[in-house]
Amino acid sequence: LPGHQYEVRLNIDEQKLIHWDKSFSQQNDFIQGVIKTIFPTVDISSNGRIANSIRDFVQSPEGVEKLKGLGVQGVEYGRWDTVVPDPTRNFAVFDEHLIEIVAFEGRDKAHRIC
């Protein structure tokens, strides 16, 4: 598909990202605290991906706003469309102001023609 390629800088604190493909126990202390605040009955002993427990909440605008209000900056996840492990990292960032475009189609931002 034709499209555009951007290079971006994410001005995020990785400790404030939910790691979608990891279990609750593999989340850092900050994220565990946020999840316990929102879901006091979450099964913290589960080895399943955190996505299985909070998917609907995170995919709703209200859920994103609640997470932002508690300091969560986004979600990190692997490729969902393949069973082959993928070394790339993907991000859903909740606040557009944390994303800085540094290059467009291989040109640095200073030389970009709109």
GICORQUI-V887162 format. One record per residue. N is the residue number from 1. RES is the residue in one small letter. D_LAST is the distance of its C-alpha to the last C-alpha in Angstrom with 1 decimal. Layout:
n->N res->RES d_last->D_LAST
n->N res->RES d_last->D_LAST
//
This chain:
n->1 res->l d_last->20.9
n->2 res->p d_last->17.4
n->3 res->g d_last->14.9
n->4 res->h d_last->12.5
n->5 res->q d_last->14.1
n->6 res->y d_last->13.5
n->7 res->e d_last->15.8
n->8 res->v d_last->17.0
n->9 res->r d_last->19.8
n->10 res->l d_last->22.2
n->11 res->n d_last->23.9
n->12 res->i d_last->26.9
n->13 res->d d_last->30.7
n->14 res->e d_last->31.8
n->15 res->q d_last->35.1
n->16 res->k d_last->33.5
n->17 res->l d_last->32.3
n->18 res->i d_last->34.5
n->19 res->h d_last->35.1
n->20 res->w d_last->35.2
n->21 res->d d_last->37.3
n->22 res->k d_last->39.9
n->23 res->s d_last->43.1
n->24 res->f d_last->43.8
n->25 res->s d_last->45.9
n->26 res->q d_last->43.1
n->27 res->q d_last->40.8
n->28 res->n d_last->40.9
n->29 res->d d_last->43.1
n->30 res->f d_last->40.4
n->31 res->i d_last->39.1
n->32 res->q d_last->42.8
n->33 res->g d_last->43.5
n->34 res->v d_last->40.6
n->35 res->i d_last->41.7
n->36 res->k d_last->45.3
n->37 res->t d_last->44.4
n->38 res->i d_last->42.7
n->39 res->f d_last->45.0
n->40 res->p d_last->48.4
n->41 res->t d_last->50.0
n->42 res->v d_last->47.6
n->43 res->d d_last->49.6
n->44 res->i d_last->48.9
n->45 res->s d_last->51.3
n->46 res->s d_last->49.2
n->47 res->n d_last->47.9
n->48 res->g d_last->45.4
n->49 res->r d_last->41.6
n->50 res->i d_last->40.6
n->51 res->a d_last->38.3
n->52 res->n d_last->41.5
n->53 res->s d_last->42.6
n->54 res->i d_last->39.5
n->55 res->r d_last->37.2
n->56 res->d d_last->37.4
n->57 res->f d_last->37.1
n->58 res->v d_last->33.9
n->59 res->q d_last->32.3
n->60 res->s d_last->32.9
n->61 res->p d_last->30.8
n->62 res->e d_last->34.0
n->63 res->g d_last->34.7
n->64 res->v d_last->31.3
n->65 res->e d_last->31.8
n->66 res->k d_last->35.4
n->67 res->l d_last->34.3
n->68 res->k d_last->31.6
n->69 res->g d_last->34.3
n->70 res->l d_last->36.5
n->71 res->g d_last->34.0
n->72 res->v d_last->32.8
n->73 res->q d_last->29.2
n->74 res->g d_last->28.7
n->75 res->v d_last->30.2
n->76 res->e d_last->30.2
n->77 res->y d_last->31.3
n->78 res->g d_last->31.8
n->79 res->r d_last->31.0
n->80 res->w d_last->32.8
n->81 res->d d_last->32.8
n->82 res->t d_last->35.1
n->83 res->v d_last->38.6
n->84 res->v d_last->37.8
n->85 res->p d_last->37.1
n->86 res->d d_last->33.5
n->87 res->p d_last->32.8
n->88 res->t d_last->29.2
n->89 res->r d_last->28.6
n->90 res->n d_last->26.5
n->91 res->f d_last->25.7
n->92 res->a d_last->25.4
n->93 res->v d_last->24.5
n->94 res->f d_last->25.7
n->95 res->d d_last->23.7
n->96 res->e d_last->19.9
n->97 res->h d_last->20.2
n->98 res->l d_last->21.8
n->99 res->i d_last->18.8
n->100 res->e d_last->16.5
n->101 res->i d_last->13.5
n->102 res->v d_last->14.3
n->103 res->a d_last->12.5
n->104 res->f d_last->10.2
n->105 res->e d_last->11.7
n->106 res->g d_last->14.1
n->107 res->r d_last->12.0
n->108 res->d d_last->12.7
n->109 res->k d_last->10.4
n->110 res->a d_last->11.1
n->111 res->h d_last->9.6
n->112 res->r d_last->6.4
n->113 res->i d_last->3.8
n->114 res->c d_last->0.0
//
